[in-house]
Amino acid sequence: MHTLLQITPTGTDLLMEEEPVEKTLSIIELVTSGGLGGQLIMGVLFILSIIAIYIFIERLSALKKASKEDENFMNQIRDHVLAGRLDEGVKLCQHTDSPIARMLEKGISRVGKPLNDISAAIENTGKLEVYRMENNLATLATISGAAPMIGFLGTVIGMIVAFHEMANAGGQINVEMLSKGIYTAMTTTVAGLVVGIIAYMGYNLLVTRVSKVVYKMEARSTEFLDLLHEPV
C-alpha cells in the first residue's frame, strides 16, 4: 500500500520566499546613469547654476546697498546749497556711498553753470550708475534662456542613444537596453528647466530692484533741480 505524502508550506517556508525589493536612485546615481552625454550636459548645467546663484547673490547685495538712503541726506544737501556751502555739499556726497550721492555730487560741482548743463551732467552720471547696477544681469538672462535649451539638447542626445540601442538590438528589445537613453532624456530636461526657472525668477527680481533704485534717483535729481530754482 502506497502512502501519499502531502507537503504543505509552513510559515517559515513562506518567509523564505524572495520578496520584490524596491530600488531607489540617489541624486548622484540619477545624474551618472545617463551615460557620458548626459553627464556632460549635467556638468554644464551645474556650472550655469553656480554662476546664476553667484550673480543673484552679488547683485542683490549691491542693490540693497544702493537702495539705502539717509533720511537727512537731502535736507543737508538743501541746507548746504541754499547757504552757498557747495564744498561742504560735495564732501557730504563723497562720504555717502550711493548712486544718488554720486549724481548730486556731479550736480553740485556744476552749480553756477546753465541749468541744462547741470541736468545733463546729472543725467549722464545717472546712466553710468544704472549701468553699474545692471552689471551681469544680461548674463543671468542668458542663463535663464540657455539652460532649458541645453536640457532639451540632452533630451535629443538621450533619444538618439535609445534609438541607437534599438537599431543594434535586431528585434530583441528590452527596457534595460533603453534605460540609459531614457535617463539622459529625462534628467537633463528636468535639470535644464530647474536652472532656467531659478535664473529667470532671480533676473526678474533684480530688474525690479533696479527699477526701484532708478525711481529714487530720478526723484532726488528732480528735487535737486527744483532746489536750484528756489530764491536764495
Secondary structure, 3 states (H helix, E strand, C coil): CCCCCCCCCCHHHHHHCCCCCCCCCCHHHHHHCCHHHHHHHHHHHHHHHHHHHHHHHHHHHHHHHHHCCCCCHHHHHHHHHHCCCHHHHHHHHHCCCCHHHHHHHHHHHCCCCCHHHHHHHHHHHHHHHHHHHCCCHHHHHHHHHHHHHHHHHHHHHHHHHHHHHHHHHCCCCCHHHHHHHHHHHHHHHHHHHHHHHHHHHHHHHHHHHHHHHHHHHHHHHHHHHHHHHCCC
